[in-house]
Amino acid sequence: MAPARVVKVAAVQAAPVSFDLDKSLEKLVKLTGEAAAGGADLIVFPEAFLSAYPWRYAFDATVGAREQRGRQWYAKYYDSAVAVPSPTVDIISNAAKSHGVYIQVGLVEKDGGTLYCTALLMGKDGSVLLKHRKLIPTAAERLVWGRGAGDGLGVVQTDIGRIGTLICWENYMPAARLALYQQGVEIYLAPNADDLPSWIASMQHIAKEGRCFVVSVNQMCKVSDFPTDYPPFAPEHHDRKPDGSKWEPEDVVSRGGSLVVGPLGVPLTEPVWDKEEIIFADLKLSEVTESRLDFDPVGSYARPDVFTLAVNTKPGTNVSFTT
């Protein structure tokens, strides 16, 4: 019998230098080097790592009104976002190529006048393998992020396995999960911004349902990871901590909770809370096949004669020009 194929993944639980693309990119390159030195084949960064998840801020928008300060901060957010392709993507590409690793990074992508929450998967040769835009931003995210389309709802065959991704609460969309299952996902990446304990149960459920490995990675960030004049954390702002007190620089905004789960829903690592850490896990790919002995959501445990799903994979382009 051939030896089992083992893939080492690294979930990078860390915060960007929010609203500062250059410094966030420097941190990404540094952490990539550390994860590669630890033997990682695949390195996964959190949602919106380049270069900010705008915690607790709706850019001064309320129903029926917008304020000038919010527009100015949106412009800052736009300036710290990433175009694809761009020199920023080239730097990520070079990091993947120089270390011979796969990298997935969550970034705020700018395209035209709209921002998107995007996961970008780079091959170890530096090529872009997959660009997935979050299909539906959650709650107030919908003000600042546009909706993705079905063209990014893919699974990529690589020499370390079949890789797919959904971002944060997209993972609560059964149809989106089923689309990845149908494409044979083996390593399911779930960058997110959810540090509630119930999220852990969701990741275990998805791993067991999809019979795949799940890599859940979140930021661990503090008030000090944001500019000193970031409105929600300014002393004069109405936003407060749950106990009603003002925010302080060392207060934790997102606790993290990143972990890796095996294809029977059993965690391979424990959730990491309240600190930055690179979480390593060895994935024995034969366990995916073993797990499907008694359950395959799109095979032995599917009923296509009863249930069907259609997925529109066309890009979300508004205007088509013909000659």
C-alpha positions as a Python dict, from the first residue, in 0.01 Angstrom:
ca = {
    (1, 'M'): (0, 0, 0),
    (2, 'A'): (130, 346, -90),
    (3, 'P'): (209, 575, 203),
    (4, 'A'): (-74, 809, 302),
    (5, 'R'): (-47, 1159, 160),
    (6, 'V'): (-17, 1416, 441),
    (7, 'V'): (-64, 1789, 388),
    (8, 'K'): (42, 2043, 650),
    (9, 'V'): (-181, 2348, 676),
    (10, 'A'): (-120, 2668, 870),
    (11, 'A'): (-409, 2886, 988),
    (12, 'V'): (-268, 3231, 1060),
    (13, 'Q'): (-465, 3390, 1343),
    (14, 'A'): (-343, 3747, 1337),
    (15, 'A'): (-456, 4104, 1285),
    (16, 'P'): (-359, 4334, 999),
    (17, 'V'): (-238, 4687, 1050),
    (18, 'S'): (-588, 4807, 978),
    (19, 'F'): (-635, 5065, 702),
    (20, 'D'): (-262, 5047, 619),
    (21, 'L'): (-213, 4823, 317),
    (22, 'D'): (167, 4846, 299),
    (23, 'K'): (222, 4750, 663),
    (24, 'S'): (-42, 4477, 647),
    (25, 'L'): (129, 4335, 341),
    (26, 'E'): (464, 4339, 521),
    (27, 'K'): (307, 4142, 804),
    (28, 'L'): (158, 3892, 560),
    (29, 'V'): (497, 3830, 399),
    (30, 'K'): (662, 3789, 740),
    (31, 'L'): (398, 3545, 866),
    (32, 'T'): (412, 3351, 540),
    (33, 'G'): (784, 3299, 595),
    (34, 'E'): (724, 3178, 950),
    (35, 'A'): (452, 2937, 843),
    (36, 'A'): (663, 2806, 556),
    (37, 'A'): (956, 2754, 793),
    (38, 'G'): (719, 2543, 1004),
    (39, 'G'): (666, 2312, 708),
    (40, 'A'): (328, 2438, 585),
    (41, 'D'): (211, 2341, 238),
    (42, 'L'): (-97, 2565, 256),
    (43, 'I'): (-113, 2893, 450),
    (44, 'V'): (-453, 3048, 521),
    (45, 'F'): (-513, 3407, 634),
    (46, 'P'): (-838, 3546, 782),
    (47, 'E'): (-1122, 3733, 620),
    (48, 'A'): (-1033, 4091, 517),
    (49, 'F'): (-669, 4060, 628),
    (50, 'L'): (-576, 4312, 360),
    (51, 'S'): (-629, 4543, 506),
    (52, 'A'): (-914, 4575, 753),
    (53, 'Y'): (-1234, 4424, 881),
    (54, 'P'): (-1416, 4743, 991),
    (55, 'W'): (-1518, 4625, 1334),
    (56, 'R'): (-1811, 4810, 1492),
    (57, 'Y'): (-1830, 5079, 1223),
    (58, 'A'): (-2109, 5132, 968),
    (59, 'F'): (-1935, 5440, 827),
    (60, 'D'): (-2178, 5680, 995),
    (61, 'A'): (-2473, 5561, 789),
    (62, 'T'): (-2823, 5538, 928),
    (63, 'V'): (-3157, 5484, 760),
    (64, 'G'): (-3215, 5791, 545),
    (65, 'A'): (-2887, 5969, 630),
    (66, 'R'): (-2512, 5956, 564),
    (67, 'E'): (-2247, 6174, 728),
    (68, 'Q'): (-1939, 6329, 570),
    (69, 'R'): (-1704, 6165, 821),
    (70, 'G'): (-1829, 5823, 710),
    (71, 'R'): (-1766, 5906, 346),
    (72, 'Q'): (-1411, 6013, 430),
    (73, 'W'): (-1345, 5688, 616),
    (74, 'Y'): (-1492, 5490, 326),
    (75, 'A'): (-1240, 5663, 101),
    (76, 'K'): (-961, 5556, 340),
    (77, 'Y'): (-1096, 5203, 331),
    (78, 'Y'): (-1104, 5209, -48),
    (79, 'D'): (-746, 5336, -61),
    (80, 'S'): (-631, 5045, 159),
    (81, 'A'): (-815, 4787, -54),
    (82, 'V'): (-660, 4564, -322),
    (83, 'A'): (-721, 4557, -695),
    (84, 'V'): (-688, 4219, -868),
    (85, 'P'): (-450, 4212, -1052),
    (86, 'S'): (-215, 4472, -901),
    (87, 'P'): (137, 4513, -759),
    (88, 'T'): (-3, 4404, -421),
    (89, 'V'): (-116, 4073, -569),
    (90, 'D'): (229, 4039, -728),
    (91, 'I'): (387, 4060, -381),
    (92, 'I'): (160, 3783, -251),
    (93, 'S'): (240, 3582, -563),
    (94, 'N'): (613, 3622, -506),
    (95, 'A'): (576, 3512, -143),
    (96, 'A'): (398, 3194, -253),
    (97, 'K'): (651, 3124, -527),
    (98, 'S'): (961, 3196, -318),
    (99, 'H'): (849, 2959, -41),
    (100, 'G'): (685, 2701, -270),
    (101, 'V'): (355, 2717, -80),
    (102, 'Y'): (-13, 2775, -145),
    (103, 'I'): (-150, 3093, 13),
    (104, 'Q'): (-509, 3196, 60),
    (105, 'V'): (-563, 3549, 184),
    (106, 'G'): (-881, 3732, 271),
    (107, 'L'): (-875, 4077, 118),
    (108, 'V'): (-1100, 4372, 56),
    (109, 'E'): (-1101, 4393, -321),
    (110, 'K'): (-1173, 4712, -512),
    (111, 'D'): (-1325, 4696, -857),
    (112, 'G'): (-1463, 5014, -1007),
    (113, 'G'): (-1631, 5206, -728),
    (114, 'T'): (-1730, 4897, -526),
    (115, 'L'): (-1552, 4696, -258),
    (116, 'Y'): (-1588, 4319, -226),
    (117, 'C'): (-1494, 4075, 48),
    (118, 'T'): (-1271, 3834, -143),
    (119, 'A'): (-1068, 3520, -82),
    (120, 'L'): (-770, 3487, -317),
    (121, 'L'): (-597, 3149, -352),
    (122, 'M'): (-244, 3155, -491),
    (123, 'G'): (-62, 2852, -627),
    (124, 'K'): (289, 2763, -521),
    (125, 'D'): (402, 2884, -864),
    (126, 'G'): (256, 3226, -782),
    (127, 'S'): (-50, 3199, -1007),
    (128, 'V'): (-401, 3299, -902),
    (129, 'L'): (-596, 2973, -875),
    (130, 'L'): (-926, 3104, -741),
    (131, 'K'): (-1089, 3438, -668),
    (132, 'H'): (-1405, 3404, -463),
    (133, 'R'): (-1616, 3705, -368),
    (134, 'K'): (-1848, 3669, -70),
    (135, 'L'): (-2193, 3603, -212),
    (136, 'I'): (-2386, 3793, 54),
    (137, 'P'): (-2222, 4031, 300),
    (138, 'T'): (-2373, 4006, 647),
    (139, 'A'): (-2582, 4279, 815),
    (140, 'A'): (-2406, 4619, 801),
    (141, 'E'): (-2132, 4475, 577),
    (142, 'R'): (-2385, 4516, 294),
    (143, 'L'): (-2336, 4892, 300),
    (144, 'V'): (-1965, 4875, 214),
    (145, 'W'): (-1924, 4543, 31),
    (146, 'G'): (-2090, 4438, -292),
    (147, 'R'): (-2225, 4089, -364),
    (148, 'G'): (-2016, 3825, -532),
    (149, 'A'): (-2130, 3603, -821),
    (150, 'G'): (-2127, 3233, -899),
    (151, 'D'): (-1808, 3248, -1107),
    (152, 'G'): (-1605, 3229, -785),
    (153, 'L'): (-1796, 2935, -641),
    (154, 'G'): (-1531, 2683, -740),
    (155, 'V'): (-1307, 2404, -616),
    (156, 'V'): (-949, 2382, -744),
    (157, 'Q'): (-759, 2059, -805),
    (158, 'T'): (-404, 2088, -672),
    (159, 'D'): (-125, 1846, -591),
    (160, 'I'): (-222, 1869, -222),
    (161, 'G'): (-593, 1807, -273),
    (162, 'R'): (-910, 1976, -393),
    (163, 'I'): (-940, 2321, -230),
    (164, 'G'): (-1253, 2536, -200),
    (165, 'T'): (-1363, 2825, 17),
    (166, 'L'): (-1660, 3009, 161),
    (167, 'I'): (-1628, 3325, 369),
    (168, 'C'): (-1779, 3366, 715),
    (169, 'W'): (-2161, 3342, 715),
    (170, 'E'): (-2168, 3214, 358),
    (171, 'N'): (-2098, 2891, 541),
    (172, 'Y'): (-2455, 2905, 672),
    (173, 'M'): (-2587, 2890, 312),
    (174, 'P'): (-2669, 2520, 251),
    (175, 'A'): (-2681, 2562, -127),
    (176, 'A'): (-2334, 2722, -134),
    (177, 'R'): (-2190, 2438, 72),
    (178, 'L'): (-2356, 2182, -155),
    (179, 'A'): (-2197, 2347, -459),
    (180, 'L'): (-1852, 2285, -308),
    (181, 'Y'): (-1939, 1931, -203),
    (182, 'Q'): (-2052, 1851, -559),
    (183, 'Q'): (-1710, 1961, -686),
    (184, 'G'): (-1536, 1721, -451),
    (185, 'V'): (-1386, 1963, -200),
    (186, 'E'): (-1133, 1796, 31),
    (187, 'I'): (-977, 2099, 201),
    (188, 'Y'): (-1251, 2349, 281),
    (189, 'L'): (-1123, 2693, 383),
    (190, 'A'): (-1345, 2909, 603),
    (191, 'P'): (-1194, 3253, 670),
    (192, 'N'): (-1430, 3439, 900),
    (193, 'A'): (-1494, 3717, 1152),
    (194, 'D'): (-1701, 3515, 1399),
    (195, 'D'): (-1554, 3457, 1744),
    (196, 'L'): (-1871, 3318, 1905),
    (197, 'P'): (-1842, 2968, 2059),
    (198, 'S'): (-2131, 2849, 1840),
    (199, 'W'): (-1910, 2900, 1533),
    (200, 'I'): (-1693, 2607, 1642),
    (201, 'A'): (-1994, 2376, 1630),
    (202, 'S'): (-2074, 2502, 1280),
    (203, 'M'): (-1724, 2416, 1158),
    (204, 'Q'): (-1751, 2067, 1305),
    (205, 'H'): (-2089, 2020, 1140),
    (206, 'I'): (-1963, 2130, 798),
    (207, 'A'): (-1659, 1902, 817),
    (208, 'K'): (-1879, 1606, 909),
    (209, 'E'): (-2149, 1694, 656),
    (210, 'G'): (-1905, 1752, 369),
    (211, 'R'): (-1666, 1474, 470),
    (212, 'C'): (-1379, 1717, 425),
    (213, 'F'): (-1114, 1894, 627),
    (214, 'V'): (-1218, 2241, 741),
    (215, 'V'): (-969, 2519, 816),
    (216, 'S'): (-1141, 2797, 1011),
    (217, 'V'): (-932, 3111, 1055),
    (218, 'N'): (-1025, 3439, 1221),
    (219, 'Q'): (-838, 3753, 1320),
    (220, 'M'): (-735, 3813, 1677),
    (221, 'C'): (-731, 4189, 1698),
    (222, 'K'): (-725, 4466, 1955),
    (223, 'V'): (-825, 4831, 1955),
    (224, 'S'): (-455, 4914, 1909),
    (225, 'D'): (-460, 4741, 1569),
    (226, 'F'): (-669, 5032, 1435),
    (227, 'P'): (-574, 5396, 1372),
    (228, 'T'): (-597, 5610, 1684),
    (229, 'D'): (-871, 5823, 1525),
    (230, 'Y'): (-1084, 5526, 1412),
    (231, 'P'): (-1430, 5651, 1509),
    (232, 'P'): (-1579, 5360, 1710),
    (233, 'F'): (-1286, 5351, 1949),
    (234, 'A'): (-1243, 5728, 1992),
    (235, 'P'): (-1328, 5845, 2348),
    (236, 'E'): (-1600, 6081, 2228),
    (237, 'H'): (-1779, 5815, 2022),
    (238, 'H'): (-2100, 5660, 2154),
    (239, 'D'): (-1974, 5303, 2098),
    (240, 'R'): (-1888, 5124, 2421),
    (241, 'K'): (-1776, 4784, 2543),
    (242, 'P'): (-2046, 4541, 2658),
    (243, 'D'): (-2004, 4659, 3018),
    (244, 'G'): (-2065, 5021, 2913),
    (245, 'S'): (-1708, 5142, 2958),
    (246, 'K'): (-1491, 5315, 2698),
    (247, 'W'): (-1260, 5119, 2473),
    (248, 'E'): (-893, 5099, 2571),
    (249, 'P'): (-598, 5020, 2340),
    (250, 'E'): (-543, 4667, 2475),
    (251, 'D'): (-909, 4567, 2463),
    (252, 'V'): (-972, 4264, 2243),
    (253, 'V'): (-1214, 4326, 1957),
    (254, 'S'): (-1204, 3976, 1806),
    (255, 'R'): (-1094, 3678, 2015),
    (256, 'G'): (-1005, 3452, 1723),
    (257, 'G'): (-1103, 3091, 1782),
    (258, 'S'): (-927, 2949, 1475),
    (259, 'L'): (-907, 2570, 1442),
    (260, 'V'): (-880, 2278, 1201),
    (261, 'V'): (-1140, 1999, 1188),
    (262, 'G'): (-1119, 1651, 1040),
    (263, 'P'): (-1371, 1493, 799),
    (264, 'L'): (-1563, 1316, 1076),
    (265, 'G'): (-1619, 1646, 1257),
    (266, 'V'): (-1348, 1586, 1517),
    (267, 'P'): (-1117, 1884, 1581),
    (268, 'L'): (-752, 1828, 1492),
    (269, 'T'): (-657, 2138, 1691),
    (270, 'E'): (-822, 2320, 1977),
    (271, 'P'): (-959, 2670, 1915),
    (272, 'V'): (-703, 2938, 1995),
    (273, 'W'): (-837, 3241, 2182),
    (274, 'D'): (-707, 3589, 2263),
    (275, 'K'): (-363, 3568, 2104),
    (276, 'E'): (-195, 3571, 1766),
    (277, 'E'): (-72, 3229, 1663),
    (278, 'I'): (5, 3018, 1360),
    (279, 'I'): (-194, 2697, 1403),
    (280, 'F'): (-48, 2394, 1226),
    (281, 'A'): (-227, 2070, 1145),
    (282, 'D'): (-139, 1759, 944),
    (283, 'L'): (-414, 1647, 709),
    (284, 'K'): (-408, 1279, 615),
    (285, 'L'): (-596, 1290, 285),
    (286, 'S'): (-691, 922, 300),
    (287, 'E'): (-923, 1012, 588),
    (288, 'V'): (-1150, 1190, 341),
    (289, 'T'): (-1210, 865, 155),
    (290, 'E'): (-1239, 670, 479),
    (291, 'S'): (-1504, 910, 609),
    (292, 'R'): (-1722, 854, 303),
    (293, 'L'): (-1777, 485, 376),
    (294, 'D'): (-2112, 564, 534),
    (295, 'F'): (-2194, 913, 407),
    (296, 'D'): (-2134, 1111, 89),
    (297, 'P'): (-2356, 1422, 63),
    (298, 'V'): (-2349, 1421, -318),
    (299, 'G'): (-2324, 1045, -373),
    (300, 'S'): (-2446, 760, -158),
    (301, 'Y'): (-2647, 995, 65),
    (302, 'A'): (-2793, 1211, -213),
    (303, 'R'): (-3136, 1192, -378),
    (304, 'P'): (-3109, 1379, -708),
    (305, 'D'): (-3445, 1234, -811),
    (306, 'V'): (-3599, 1432, -525),
    (307, 'F'): (-3369, 1734, -477),
    (308, 'T'): (-3178, 1934, -740),
    (309, 'L'): (-2965, 2250, -728),
    (310, 'A'): (-2878, 2481, -1018),
    (311, 'V'): (-2572, 2708, -986),
    (312, 'N'): (-2526, 3008, -1214),
    (313, 'T'): (-2151, 3044, -1268),
    (314, 'K'): (-2168, 3353, -1489),
    (315, 'P'): (-1971, 3659, -1373),
    (316, 'G'): (-2178, 3937, -1221),
    (317, 'T'): (-2126, 4179, -1509),
    (318, 'N'): (-2393, 4445, -1549),
    (319, 'V'): (-2321, 4558, -1901),
    (320, 'S'): (-2216, 4351, -2204),
    (321, 'F'): (-2082, 4518, -2516),
    (322, 'T'): (-2123, 4359, -2858),
    (323, 'T'): (-2002, 4457, -3202),
}
